């Protein structure tokens, strides 16, 4: 599509010798209200250069610019020069791109097949996959979809927590009290019971801790029995996790957990020793990070064992060697900020310049408004319970609708799952990721307001409208039918979608897309309620349906980037 911003920047660049094109592009704004124009250029910074008032500079610039390609009007509003895109030009550009490219309309190849490693989700083996895991899982999956959409080759990694001293405790507990048949039937809750029991009994019987340490030592030494039990815990846990991932429609390219990198740690430690950054402190081996204004990082404990940070250093080295990534992203909670600051500082101190390409994408916490709305097992709210409850609640709404209308809902359970789980994801991705939020059933599953069901319902409404109006994507178009304020706003919204996706990837913020598709749905519903879409004029009808088709396409693509389905019927 035509780049209106580039055209304006080019014209301004020719008129302002004091600024280069890049600076002008950075200064160009999108006004808060459409009636103020599609783009605005502020002249404050030029006041010192030209020794004139910003208002005067804006007025003189307008005269100097003359006509700008595809710009209908340039209006001076105080210190701003406001640009209004030619409505007919915009309509033709958007509709033609939609006609030619369909769901790829406006798509830009930012990534150019460059490799991005994306780590997210990463639950602990033999531990609950609970509601707290939803943030890393859903944010990470959405970012992967966004990066892929923009042309990157994204590798999704589930860095499972499948190593550490707790596995010595799990093995010990299982050998004392475990029942394989019981565990196979309900793996995670039963393994959690064993873990809780041994921790509790160890408080009164410290010998259990010594036994557990011995079992972990045997695991590290590749003892056949210890490895077999650890592998079984991992297998049954992963089977449970994958069932939840299937509900969420999420897949991973790799399930390499911490254990995979254990054999690589000695090499990483040796590199740190060779580069002279490991120093002894109270029997432990540490890296001093004073120059980064960070506390020292323990690499090897006084008893000779390694820690999570040691494995993460080995992991980063392996990923760079294996994938030669353009960018490596860690979608991990904000509680781990210090950990990643230390990790990146150590890699920098080791002399690895590519550490600048590593990024920690942090996020806030999720809590439940009323825990009684989900099944509780002990103090754990299982994510699977939340997803199933959401599906059940939507199905109740659909059953009620069947009773009210006397019409059966097609594929009711599948639709309930698409809407229910989509609603959970949508609420998760509606706010800035760094903010904490409270999960609220009533708000999440509402078909009104800024929710997933509202956006999905708008998509289904347009699908029904296109079918009723016998819409033809190659049919006739009467551009003047779109010469009204709401239609222009929708066209501008369609045009701006690609930039929103680019911005979402640059800031690693899926909520840019979530908010955008909500606003698009709102605009369409205003248009639908104020403008007859299907009329007796075939050309007018097909033109208005084309605009509706554009909204439907944007919503469908936007939802897909969030990992949410777009039902054709609701």
N, C-alpha and C positions, 0 to 999 in steps of 0.2 A: 504493500500500500504506500501511497504518497506520504513522505515524512514532512508534515506541516512544521514541526519544530525546527527541523534542519533548514527549511526554506526561510523561516523567520530569522534564525541565527545567521544565515548567509547574508540576508539583506542588512541586518544590523551590523554585521562584521564589516560590510562595505561602507557603512556610514559612520562607524566609531573607530577611529584609528587608535585610540587609547586602550582599547581592550582587544584581546584575541578571541577567536571563535569559541574556544573551550570555556573561557571565563563567561562569555555571553550566554552560552548554553547552560552553565551552572546557575546563572542569575535568573534565567527565564522561569517564571512561575505559572502554576495553574490556579486561577482565582478560586476563592471559596464558593462563589455562586456563578452559575452559568451566564446570568445576565450581565456579568462583569467582563465577559469574554472567555475565549478558550485558552488563551495564553496572555501573560502580562509581563512587561519588562519594567523593573523599577530603576529610577535614574538617580537615586540618592548618592551612590558612590561616584557619580560623574560630576557632582557639584564642585568638588575641590579642583578637579581637572579643568573644567570649563569656567570656573568662578562665576557660576550662574545658579539660580534657584532650580531645584529638581523639576518644578512645574514648568519653568521656561524651557529647560532642556528637553522635556518630553514633547512640548509643543513644536520646538524646532526640529526635533528628530522626525516627527510625523511628516512635516513638510519635506524634509530631506529624503525620506524613504520613498515617497510616491507610492506606486503600486507594488504589492508583494504577492508572488504567485499563490493562487488558491485562497487568498485572504479577502473576504468580502468587505471588511471595514476595519480601519485602525482608529481607535478612539482614545483621546487624551482624557484621563481621569486623575487630576491632580499630578502627582509625581510619577504616575504609571502610564505606560503606553500599552493599551489593551488591544489584542488582536482577535478578530472574529472570523472563524473559518467560513468559507463559502459553503452554504448549506447543501446546495445541489452537488457541488464537487465532492463533499464528504459523503453524501448519500451514494453517489455512483461508485466511489472508491470502496466503501464498506460492502455494498451489495455485490459488486463485481468480485471482490475478494472472497466473499462468502460463496458465491456461485461457483467460483473456480476451485476453491480449496476446502470447502466444507468445514469439518472440525479442525482443520489446520489453519483456519483463517487467522491472519495476523501473526502467525507463528514465526519466531526468529531463531536462527541457529547461533546462539551465544556460545555454546559449549564446544562446538567444532570437534566432537568426539574425544575431548580431553578426559582423562581418567580422574574420577572422584571416588574416594573411599568414604562410605557413610556408616558409622557405627551407631546402633541404637537398639533399644529394647533390653537385651542382655540380662534376663532374669537369672537368679541363682538356682542351680540344680538342687532338687530335693527341698525346695522352699516354695511357698505359695506364689502363684502368678496373680498378684492382687491389683486392686484399683489404682494403687500408686504407680504401677508400671504403665498405665495408659498413656501418660504424657510422653515419655521417651519413645514409646512404640508408635503412637499416632503422629507425633510431630516428625519423627525420623522418616516414617513411611511417606508422609506428604512431601517432605523435602526431597526424598529420592525421586518421587514422581515429577516434581517440579524441575529438578536438574535433568532428568531424562527427557522431559518435554522440550527443554531448551537445548538439547543436542549433546549433553554430556554422556559419557559412558560411566554410569554410576554403579559401583559395587556395594551392595548392602551386606553388612556384617553383623551378625548376632554374637556378640562377645560374651558367651555364656560364663556365668560364675561357677565354674566346675572344678575348682582347685582350692586348696587351703586346709588349715587344721581342722575345720569343721567336718571334713570327710573322715578323718580319723574317729571323730565322735560318732558319726553316722554308722560307720562300719562296726564299731564297738557296740553301739546300741542295738543294731540289727542282730548281731550274733547273740546278744543276751536275750532280747525280747521279741525279735521280729518274726513275722509269719509271711512267707512269700506269697501265699494265696490271697491273704488279706490285702497286702500291698499292691498286688497286680490288679485287684478290683478297684482300688481307690488310692492310687499311688501317692500323690502329694500330701493329702491330709494325714495319711498313715505314717509317712516318713517324718512329717512335722511332729506328730505325736511322739515318735521315738526320739527326735532331737530335743523336744521340750523335756521329756522324761529324763534323759541322761544329764541334761544341764541341771535339772532340779536335784537329782540324786547325787550328782557330783558335789553339790554344796555340803552334803553331809558325809560323802565318801570321796575324798580327794584322790584315792587310788584310781578311780575311774578316769580322771584326767591323765594320769600317767599311762594307763592302758591305751587311751585314745591317741596320745602323742606317739606311742609306740606303733599303733596301727597306721598313723599318717606317715611315720618314718618308713614303715614297710611298703606303703603305697609309693613313696618317692623312690624306693629301691626296686620298684617293679615286682614286688612279691605277687605271685600268681593269684592267691586268694583275694588279697586286697584289691588288686587291679580288676578282677572279675566282678567283685561287689560294686566297686566304684563305677564300672562300665554299665552295670545293671541299673544303678541309681540314675545314671545319666540317660540311659535309653528310655526308661519308663517316664522320667520327667519330661524329656523332649517330646515324647508321644503326647503327653498332656498339653504341653505348650503349643504344639502344632495344631491341636484341635481348636485352641483359642485363636491362633493366627488364621486358621481357615475361616472362622466366624468373622474375623476382621478383614478378610481378603488381603492378607499380607504375606509376602514370601521373602525369603532371604537367599542371597547367593552363597553365603558361607555361615556355618554354625561353629566356626573355630572358637573355642573358649579359652580360658586362661591356661588350661592344662597343655594346650598345643605349644605354648611358648616356653614351657618349663625348661626344655632342653636347650633353648636358645639364650637363656639368661647368662650362663657362664661366659659366653662370647661377648655379651653386652657389658658385663662386669669387667672383663679383661680389657675391653676397649677403654673403659673409664680409668682403669689403673694405668694403662699405657699413656693416656693423655694427662695423667697426674692430677685428676680432679677428685679422686677418692682419698679421704683422709680418715685416720682413726680417731674415734671419740668414745671413751668409756667402753672400749672393747668392740664397739660397732664401727662399721664402715659408712661414712656419710659423705655427702657433697655439700660444701658450704655455698650458700646462695646469697651472701651479704650484698654483693653488687647488684642483685635483682630486688633487694629489699624484701627478701623472703626468708623464712626460717630454714635451717639446714634440713636436708632430706636424707632420711635413713635409707640405705641401699641394702646393707647386710646387717642383720641384728647381731647382738653380742653372742648369741648361741650359734651363729653361722647360717641361720635361715634367711631367706629372702622375703620381701613383702610385695604387695600389690603393685607398688610403684616400680619395682625392679622388673616385674613382668610387663608393665606397660611400656617401659623403655625398650625391652626386647621386641615387644609387639610393634611399636612404631618403626623400629629399624627393619623388621621383617616386611612390613607393609610397603615401605618405600622401596625396598629391594625387589619385592614381588610385583607390585603394581606400578611403580614409578609414577605415583599419583601427582596430578596437578594440584589437588586439594585433598586434605584428609580432615573429615568432620566427625566430631564426637558429640552425639546428642545425649547429654548426661546432666542430671539435676544440678542446681546451683550449689548444693551442699558440697560438691566436689570441685569448687572453684580453685581452692588452694592446691589440690592435687594436680590439676592441669597446669596451673601456673608453675609449679615445681617441675612437672614433666617437661614442659616446653623450655624452661630455663636450663634444665640439665642437657637436653638435646642441643640447645644453643651453645652451652659451655663445652660440649663434645665437638663442636665445630660443624654441626650439620645445618647448613644454610637453609635447607628445605623446611626447617621447623616453622618458618614464616608462613608456610602453606598449610599448617595445622591449625584447626580452630575448634574451640570448645563452645558448642551451642547449648547454653544453659537454659533452665526453665524453673518456674516456681512450683509450688505444691498444689495438689488437689485434695479436697476434703469433702465429706458427705454432709449435706444439710441434715439428714435424718438417717442414721445407720440402720434403723429398723426396716427401711424399705428394701434392703438387700439381705440375702441369707448370710448369716454370720457363722463362721466355724471358729470358735475361740475368739481371738481378737482380730481375725483376718476377714476382710471383705474381698472375696475372690472376684477377679475381673470377669470370669466366665458367668458368674451369677448376675453381675450387673448387665451384661450383654443379653442374657436370656430374659432377665426381668424387663428390659427395655422392649424386647421383641414381644413378650407376653402382653405388656401394657398397650402396645400399638395394635396387637391382634384384638384385644378387648374393644378398642375404639372402632376397628373395622367391623367387628361383629355387631356392635351397636348400630353402625351405619347400615348394615345389611337389614337389620330389623326395621329401621326407620324408612328405608327406601323400597324394601321388598326385592332388592337386586343382590345377587351373590357377587362377592368380590373375587375376581380371578386370582388363582395362586395366592390365596390369602396369607398363608404362613410365610411363604417366600417374600411377599411384599412387606409383611410385618417385620421381617428380619432386615430387609433393605432399609426400611424407614427407621426402625428402632435403633439399630446399630449405627446407621448414618447419623441419627440425632445425637447419639453419644459422642461420636467423632466430631460432629459439627460444633457442639458446645465446647469441646476441648480445644478446637482450633479457632474459636471466635475471638479470643482476646490475645494480646501480646503474650508470648510464651513465658516471659520472665515473671508475669503476674501470677500470684496465687489465685485460685478460684474455688468456689463451692459448687459441687455437683447438685443440681436441683432437678428432680424428676419432672415436676409440673412445667417448668420453663423449657426443659430439654425437649419434651414430647409435644409441645403446643404446635398446632397448625397455624397459629397466628404469630406475628412478630418476627423477631430476628432469630429464627431457628432453622434447623435442617428440614423438618417436615414442611415448613412454609415455602422454602425454596424448591423442594422436590414437588410440592403440589403445584407451584407455578409452572414448573417444567411439564408436568402431566397435563395441566390445563391447556398449555400451548400445543402439546401433541394432539389433544382432542380437537382443538381449533383448526389445526392444519389439516387434519383428516376430514373434518366437517366441511371445510372450505375448498377441499380438493386442491391443495397448494401444489404448484409446479415450480421447482427451483429454476427451470429454464423458461418459465412463463413470462408474459409481458410485465413491464414495470412502468409506472407513471410517476416520475420523480416528484412532481408537484404535490402529490398526495402526502408527501412526507414533510411539506413545508409548514410545520407547526412546531411550537416550542417543545412539547413532550417528545415528539418524534426525533427532533434534533438532539435532545438530551440522550435519548436511547442510542442514536447513531454515534454520538460522541463517546458514550459508555462502551459501545462495541469496539470503536477505534482504539480506545485507551487500554483495552484488556491486556494486550501483549506487554505493554510497559509495566503493568501491575505484576504480571508473572515475573518479569525481569527483576523488578524491585523486590519481590518476595524472595527470590533466590539470592540477591545481593545482601539482603538483611537477614536471611534465613528465618523469615517470618511468614508462615502460611496464612496468618490471619489477614494479611493484605487481600488475599484472594477470597477468603470467607466473607469479609465485610463487603467486598466489591460485588459479589454475586447476590448478596442480600439487597444492596442498593439497586442493582439491576432489576431484580424481581419486583421491588417496590415501584420502580419507574414503570415497568411494564404493566403492573396492575392498575396504576393510575391511568395509563394510556388505554387499557382494556375497558376501564369503567367510564371513560370520557369519549371514546371514539368507536363508532361502529366498525368492526373489523370486516365482517362479511356483509357486502352490499350487493345491489343489483348490477353495479358496474364491475365487470370482470377484471379489468386492469387495475382499478382502485383496490379491489379485494386482494388480488394477488400481490400488489405492492405492500399493502399493510400486513399481509400474511408473511411476506418476505422479511419485514422488520421483526415480526414475531418469531420467525424461524431463526433469525440472528440471535435473539434473546435466548431461545431454547438451546441453541448451539453453545453460546457462551456459558450458560448454566451447566450444561452437561459436561463441557470440558473443565469448567471450574470445579465442579463436584468431583470429577475423576482425579484432579490434582490433589484433592483432599482425601482420596481413597473412599469416596462415597458414591453409591449408585444413583442413577437418575431414572426413576420409573416412568414408563410411558402412560400408565394408568394408575389412578389412586382413588 
